[in-house]
Amino acid sequence: DIQMTQSPSFVSASVGDRVTIACRASQGISRWLAWYQQKPGKAPRLLIYAASNLQSGVPSRFSGSGSGTDFTLTISSLQPDDFATYFCQQANSFPFTFGPGTKVDIK
Amino acid sequence: QVQLQESGPGLVKPSETLSLTCSVSGGPINSHYWNWIRQAPGKGLEWIGCVYFSGSTNYIPSLKNRLTISVDTSKNQISLKLKSVTAADTAVYYCARGDYYFTYWGQGIPVTVSS
């Protein structure tokens, strides 16, 4: 199985801050990576797919980059609605696996 | 708009079989992969398996001997059966549509394994 790690596990930030979350795969996955946002008690929401493609309806302040084993999710200017937990997911091979999550909290 | 809705018992006894259904509306079921993903309390997301409309499946190896996922195109439903459950199977179970990335999700159904 491909193991996914994320850093940091917790981010304390203010509205307007630029936030960057890293995701690393245990082996190369090309660009088969997605990012999800999850709020408490809700299902995850797809933000980014294929490493850098913005899902329809997702604000342009979200962006993704990377390939191979190292990936990044960036929120260019944090908004109140963005305080949530973010997960990466590899889609290179079965079984699909997720990172452990990064919680973005209010400073 | 595609909508998914999970249903089933919220409480299952240890050693019994967990059975869940995902009802799909607003779009065809005879395309795409249909997935089950679970989240234990306070934990991350775990993809556990998927089914294609043709019936072909893929399962996470750790559950392969206990898990069955199937599709009923006539009812627009996907089902999950997990045998011999233990407390470790306590989680919110989500169904989600997606071949590689999960674009549509149900609201999730919490399942507790307890006597």
Interface residues (C-beta under 8 A of the other chain):
Chain A: D1 W32 A34 Y36 Q38 K42 A43 P44 R45 L46 Y49 A50 Q55 F87 Q89 A91 F94 P95 F96 T97 F98 G99 P100 G101
Chain B: N35 G44 L45 E46 W47 N58 Y59 I60 P61 Y94 A96 Y100 Y101 F102 T103 W105 G106 Q107 G108
